[in-house]
């Protein structure tokens, strides 16, 4: 049975998170049991979520006008793509201690009440079952385990909100400190990716 892997990149630079995504893709290439889909969220250039698009989700599909159909298609397409894959890979740079806005725009359309999660009396319940995620985090500074790393819990909370709780993270940090630090950190990250690739 083929394992389908969805790799999302969100770097505005030709940078380190893209290199980590490329390394993972190379490790998976040539394996008959694995199929990889890449989506470049910078090239897709999703707009910030606005009221008109949010409102289009509340209209039954058969009753949407042409504008609402076009607006709802952003979310519908991304959710269908997520549900069609077994493993979600997020290649994530850190910008100003948070997510790239392009990745946030993707989450804004994928975290959708009544579709990928629902509200219950005991709290929100994720509806995306049986999937795992791999985060490839590239940072110029060193933030893991400090209050400045708001990115990691943010990603984990959003994934868990839709039901993805099996999450592995590969950190590559200190990449802007110096070339020797960058090479060492990227080398360690590639080794961690190699080990995780065998589990996919």
C-alpha atoms as one frame of an Amber mdcrd trajectory, in Angstrom:
protein
   0.000   0.000   0.000   1.399   3.368  -1.031   2.130   5.888   1.717   1.264
   9.390   0.547   3.408  12.219   1.870   2.399  15.886   1.624   5.354  18.282
   1.958   4.533  21.944   2.551   7.252  24.583   2.200   6.817  28.188   3.268
  10.181  29.927   2.931  10.401  33.290   1.176  14.128  32.640   0.738  16.096
  29.918  -1.016  16.948  28.788   2.468  17.584  26.105   5.010  14.035  24.827
   5.523  13.818  24.186   1.780  17.115  22.295   1.941  15.703  20.079   4.696
  12.558  19.426   2.649  14.712  18.593  -0.368  16.788  16.190   1.704  13.702
  14.362   2.938  12.291  14.169  -0.592  15.596  12.718  -1.809  15.503  10.064
   0.905  11.990   9.068  -0.129  12.513   9.173  -3.885  12.696   5.865  -5.663
  10.675   4.033  -3.030   7.761   2.333  -4.750   5.660   2.355  -1.595   5.925
   6.145  -1.111   4.413   8.983  -3.159   5.441  12.570  -2.384   3.432  15.704
  -3.164   5.115  19.101  -2.752   3.170  22.327  -2.261   5.028  25.641  -2.178
   2.841  27.977  -0.139   4.881  31.004  -1.207   4.289  30.261  -4.891   0.596
  29.615  -4.158   0.400  33.085  -2.577  -2.753  32.485  -0.539  -4.291  35.782
   0.598  -4.994  36.523   4.233  -8.311  35.023   5.270 -11.094  37.571   5.018
 -14.747  37.773   5.982 -16.103  37.030   2.503 -14.113  33.813   2.223 -14.934
  32.741   5.771 -18.620  33.397   5.083 -18.544  31.279   1.918 -17.897  28.191
   4.051 -21.206  28.705   5.834 -23.192  28.450   2.603 -24.101  24.907   1.439
 -22.030  24.016  -1.638 -25.089  23.698  -3.883 -26.257  27.192  -2.915 -23.022
  29.141  -3.388 -22.847  31.785  -6.070 -19.825  31.963  -8.386 -17.828  34.221
  -6.069 -18.541  32.033  -3.051 -17.578  28.906  -4.976 -14.241  30.450  -5.932
 -13.567  31.603  -2.374 -14.560  28.303  -0.749 -12.409  26.398  -3.240  -9.244
  27.607  -1.450 -10.196  25.773   1.734 -11.925  22.819   0.063  -8.897  22.060
  -2.125  -6.389  22.262   0.715  -8.489  20.120   3.046  -9.102  17.491   0.360
  -5.366  17.372  -0.308  -4.566  16.958   3.393  -7.129  14.181   3.816  -5.758
  12.349   0.776  -2.299  11.983   2.359  -0.999   9.889   5.240   1.867  12.060
   6.442   2.075  15.857   6.584   5.552  17.408   6.443   5.920  21.073   7.364
   9.235  22.683   6.390   9.132  25.800   8.545  11.523  28.728   8.878  11.105
  31.028  11.868  10.274  34.642  11.071  10.120  37.068  14.004   9.565  34.191
  16.467   6.544  32.848  14.603   5.234  31.164  11.475   5.585  32.505   7.964
   2.317  34.220   7.077   1.981  31.858   4.112   1.824  28.835   6.424  -0.595
  30.621   8.751  -2.842  31.281   5.729  -2.815  27.516   5.006  -3.772  26.667
   8.608  -6.515  29.316   8.556  -8.169  27.397   5.722  -7.518  23.884   7.020
  -8.705  24.437  10.598 -12.385  24.525   9.709 -15.216  23.902  12.157 -17.509
  21.065  11.113 -14.980  19.745   8.585 -11.603  19.112  10.251 -12.756  19.640
  13.841 -15.999  20.066  15.730 -17.068  21.622  18.990 -18.455  19.307  21.660
 -19.595  19.727  25.248 -16.205  18.464  26.383 -14.257  20.741  24.030 -13.029
  20.719  20.425 -12.609  17.331  18.764 -10.306  16.752  15.793 -11.794  14.964
  12.793  -8.580  14.241  10.864  -7.797  10.691  11.934  -4.929   8.304  11.323
  -2.301  10.791  10.198   1.082  11.853  11.484   3.142  14.981  10.979   6.820
  15.827  10.683   8.022  19.367  11.338  11.358  20.448   9.851  12.206  23.627
  11.758  15.041  25.887  10.608  16.018  28.863  12.766  18.777  31.464  12.612
  19.045  31.587  16.407  18.754  29.033  19.194  15.294  28.897  20.756  14.320
  25.298  21.591  13.263  24.970  25.203  13.091  28.733  25.777  10.081  31.079
  26.084  11.098  32.568  22.726  10.086  29.377  20.920   6.411  30.171  20.525
   6.431  28.512  17.099   6.671  24.890  18.249   3.678  24.876  20.637   1.645
  26.896  18.118   2.188  24.245  15.442   1.529  21.387  17.859  -1.710  22.968
  19.106  -3.045  23.589  15.603  -2.224  20.060  14.461  -3.761  18.532  17.587
  -6.861  20.681  17.120  -7.690  18.784  13.925  -6.644  15.408  15.317  -2.976
  15.073  14.336  -1.218  14.259  17.597   1.601  12.020  16.361   4.161  14.725
  15.580   7.938  14.477  15.196  10.102  17.599  15.024  13.591  18.024  13.609
  15.249  21.258  14.730  18.129  22.928  12.922  19.135  25.976  14.938  21.827
  28.633  15.157  22.025  28.748  11.379  22.871  32.467  11.289  25.586  32.302
  13.946  28.351  31.154  11.640  29.133  28.765   8.826  30.596  26.054  11.069
  27.529  26.159  13.322  25.265  26.059  10.275  27.027  23.050   8.766  26.955
  21.162  12.066  23.277  21.905  12.707  22.209  21.036   9.162  24.259  17.837
   9.309  22.568  16.745  12.528  19.165  17.579  11.053  19.865  15.538   7.921
  20.818  12.546  10.074  17.588  12.877  12.056  15.623  13.101   8.814  17.330
   9.967   7.496  16.208   8.028  10.560  12.642   9.326  10.391  12.418   8.672
   6.653  12.835   4.959   7.373   9.712   5.077   9.538   7.491   6.605   6.867
